[in-house]
């Protein structure tokens, strides 16, 4: 059942696995947890991220602490806390830790394929260039690096609480990823097709799921499977700041539609569920009225 796929994982905790990850990696969500949609890993200092043309999966990197460098096409991109990068499948790159400073980063692999993420290249497996980096058949235009606070451009201007880091079209539909400040209550609703996953960056988030209210604090991870009602609300002051993943993508498109209909759906600082449903229906979401 989808309900059984709910996860609330503590900071510094890892999902049980038949194949234990390297000691410097925490598994926040396995492919089996997400029906193959994605794998989410949290890596510490010393974790060797393979340099390889992954033909099957995109990798999204978000730096939490320390510094990483992404080498791509002869350019070294320095990633500091709050910065992120989308490493598309089939596009060569190298990720490395340039200093002795402790590093902590999130790696979202989509579709979920931890083995593909960790697999090192086999000598002679692909043609090489630029110092041995392999070059595959991916789209280099999908390679992205975003500064802290920088958002991907969209159809409409987003409120300050929403910062789009990866759009549906950026990931070929695999996922959307937003940095969100949850400043108001989100009423009970159901995602009929997409899983929703949340990593708490700051503060505390209250999650209502299956008749219980759970508190997710900094460093904790929540997986909300499709088909099961849930609600969210701020559990701290200032309100929590989170990374919000939708897999498959589409979440930012719903937020854009809601912004366009803000005069209709907003009531007294809250949300009108009936009006919201008229906006949400095309996006596979239903709010309880």
C-alpha positions in Angstrom: 0.0 0.0 0.0 1.1 3.6 -0.6 0.4 4.4 3.0 3.2 2.0 4.1 5.7 4.0 2.1 5.6 6.9 4.5 9.1 7.8 5.9 10.1 10.1 8.7 13.8 9.8 9.0 15.9 11.4 11.7 19.0 13.6 11.0 22.1 11.4 10.7 19.9 8.3 10.2 20.0 6.0 7.1 17.4 3.7 5.6 18.1 0.0 6.0 19.6 -1.6 3.0 20.7 -5.0 1.7 23.7 -3.3 0.2 25.2 -0.9 2.8 26.4 2.3 1.3 29.9 3.7 1.9 30.4 4.9 5.5 30.3 8.5 4.4 26.9 8.2 2.8 23.4 8.2 4.4 20.5 6.8 2.4 17.5 9.0 3.0 15.3 7.2 0.4 16.1 4.1 -1.7 14.6 3.4 -5.1 12.4 0.8 -3.5 11.0 3.5 -1.2 9.9 5.7 -4.1 8.8 3.1 -6.6 11.9 3.8 -8.6 11.4 7.5 -8.9 14.5 8.7 -7.1 17.2 7.9 -4.5 18.2 10.6 -2.0 21.7 10.4 -0.4 23.4 12.6 2.1 27.2 12.6 1.8 29.9 13.7 4.2 33.5 14.5 3.8 35.7 12.1 1.9 32.9 10.7 -0.2 34.2 10.1 -3.7 31.6 11.1 -6.2 32.4 9.2 -9.4 33.2 11.2 -12.5 31.1 9.5 -15.1 28.6 9.9 -17.9 25.6 8.3 -16.2 23.4 7.3 -19.1 20.4 6.4 -17.0 20.1 9.0 -14.3 20.3 12.7 -13.5 22.0 13.8 -10.3 21.0 17.0 -8.4 23.5 18.2 -5.8 22.7 20.6 -3.0 25.5 21.7 -0.6 24.6 21.9 3.0 28.0 22.5 4.6 31.5 23.0 3.3 32.5 23.3 -0.3 32.4 21.1 -3.5 33.8 21.8 -6.9 32.1 20.6 -10.1 34.4 20.4 -13.1 32.5 20.6 -16.4 33.9 21.2 -19.8 37.1 22.8 -18.5 35.3 25.1 -16.0 35.5 24.6 -12.2 32.2 25.6 -10.5 32.6 26.2 -6.8 29.6 25.2 -4.8 29.2 26.7 -1.3 26.4 26.2 1.2 23.0 26.8 -0.4 24.3 26.4 -3.9 23.2 23.5 -6.1 23.8 21.9 -9.5 21.9 19.7 -11.9 24.2 17.1 -13.5 22.2 15.6 -16.4 22.6 12.0 -17.6 25.1 11.5 -20.3 27.1 14.7 -19.6 30.6 14.3 -18.3 31.6 16.1 -15.0 33.7 15.6 -11.9 32.7 16.4 -8.4 35.3 16.7 -5.7 36.1 18.1 -2.3 38.8 20.7 -2.7 39.8 21.2 0.9 39.9 19.6 4.4 36.8 21.6 5.4 33.9 19.2 6.5 31.5 18.7 3.6 27.8 17.7 3.7 25.7 17.6 0.6 22.4 16.0 -0.7 22.5 13.9 -3.9 19.1 13.3 -5.6 19.5 10.5 -8.2 16.6 10.2 -10.6 15.5 7.7 -11.6 16.5 6.0 -8.4 19.7 4.0 -9.1 22.3 4.1 -6.3 24.5 1.6 -8.1 24.6 3.7 -11.2 25.5 6.8 -9.1 28.3 5.0 -7.3 29.6 3.0 -10.3 33.0 4.1 -11.4 33.9 4.2 -15.2 35.4 1.1 -16.7 38.6 1.9 -18.6 38.0 1.9 -22.3 34.2 1.9 -21.8 33.7 5.3 -23.5 35.8 7.8 -25.5 37.7 10.3 -23.3 38.5 13.9 -23.5 39.7 16.7 -21.3 42.0 14.8 -19.0 40.2 11.5 -19.1 36.6 12.6 -18.5 34.2 10.6 -20.6 31.6 12.3 -22.8 28.2 10.7 -23.4 25.1 11.5 -25.4 23.4 13.7 -22.9 22.2 17.3 -23.4 24.8 19.7 -22.0 22.3 22.5 -22.0 20.6 20.8 -19.0 23.7 21.3 -16.9 22.9 23.9 -14.3 24.6 25.7 -11.4 22.5 27.9 -9.1 23.8 30.4 -6.5 22.2 30.5 -3.0 18.8 32.2 -3.4 18.9 32.0 -7.2 15.8 30.5 -8.8 15.1 29.0 -12.2 12.9 31.3 -14.4 9.3 30.3 -14.7 6.1 31.3 -16.4 5.1 33.8 -13.6 7.0 35.5 -10.8 7.0 33.4 -7.7 6.5 34.8 -4.1 9.7 35.1 -2.0 8.7 31.9 -0.1 9.1 29.8 -3.3 12.5 29.3 -5.0 12.4 26.9 -7.9 15.7 25.0 -8.1 14.8 22.4 -10.7 11.9 22.7 -13.1 10.0 19.8 -14.6 11.5 20.6 -18.0 15.0 20.8 -16.5 14.8 17.1 -15.5 12.9 15.7 -18.4 9.9 15.3 -16.2 11.6 13.2 -13.5 11.2 15.6 -10.6 10.7 19.2 -9.5 12.7 20.7 -6.6 11.9 23.9 -4.7 13.3 25.6 -1.7 10.2 26.7 0.3 9.5 28.7 3.4 6.4 27.1 4.9 4.9 30.2 6.3 1.2 29.2 6.3 -0.9 26.1 6.9 -1.3 23.8 3.9 -4.7 22.1 4.2 -5.1 18.3 3.8 -4.7 17.2 0.3 -3.8 14.3 -1.9 -1.3 14.0 -4.7 -2.8 11.4 -7.0 0.3 10.6 -9.1 3.4 12.3 -7.6 5.3 11.5 -4.4 6.2 14.5 -2.2 9.5 14.5 -0.3 10.7 17.1 2.1 14.2 17.7 3.6 14.1 20.3 6.5 16.9 22.8 6.2 15.9 25.1 9.1 13.2 25.2 11.8 10.4 22.6 12.4 7.7 21.4 10.1 4.4 19.9 11.4 3.3 17.0 9.2 -0.2 15.5 9.6 -0.4 12.0 8.1 -2.7 9.1 8.8 -4.3 10.6 11.8 -1.1 11.7 13.5 0.9 14.9 13.6 4.7 14.4 13.2 7.4 17.1 13.8 10.2 17.2 11.4 13.2 19.3 12.5 16.4 20.4 10.8 18.1 17.5 9.0 15.1 15.3 9.0 13.5 13.8 5.9 9.9 13.0 5.1 8.5 11.0 2.2 4.7 11.5 1.6 3.6 8.8 -1.0 1.0 9.6 -3.6 -2.6 8.7 -2.9 -2.5 9.4 0.9 -3.9 12.6 2.4 -1.6 14.9 4.4 -1.3 18.4 5.7 1.6 20.7 6.5 2.0 23.7 8.8 4.8 25.7 10.3 6.0 24.3 13.6 8.5 27.0 14.5 9.1 30.7 14.5 10.6 31.7 12.2 8.8 29.3 9.9 10.7 26.3 8.5 12.7 26.4 5.3 12.7 23.1 3.4 13.7 21.4 0.1 10.5 20.1 -1.4 10.7 17.4 -4.1 7.9 16.3 -6.4 8.4 13.0 -8.4 7.4 13.0 -11.2 7.7 16.8 -11.6 5.0 19.3 -12.0 4.8 20.9 -8.5 6.2 24.3 -9.6 3.5 24.4 -12.4 0.8 24.1 -9.8 2.4 26.8 -7.7 2.5 29.1 -10.7 -1.2 28.4 -11.4 -2.0 29.2 -7.8 -0.1 32.4 -7.9 -2.1 33.4 -11.0 -5.3 32.6 -9.2 -4.2 34.2 -5.8 -7.1 36.6 -5.7 -9.5 33.7 -6.0 -7.9 31.1 -3.7 -6.7 33.3 -0.9 -9.2 34.0 2.0 -8.3 36.0 5.1 -4.6 34.9 5.0 -5.6 31.3 4.4 -6.6 29.2 1.4 -10.1 28.5 0.1 -10.1 24.7 -0.6 -13.0 24.8 -3.1 -11.3 27.5 -5.2 -8.0 25.8 -4.8 -9.4 22.6 -6.2 -10.4 24.3 -9.4 -6.7 25.2 -9.9 -5.3 21.9 -8.5 -7.4 19.4 -10.5 -5.4 19.7 -13.8 -2.3 19.0 -11.7 -3.5 15.8 -10.1 -4.1 17.3 -6.6 -7.2 17.4 -4.5 -7.7 19.4 -1.3 -10.3 18.5 1.3 -13.1 21.0 1.3 
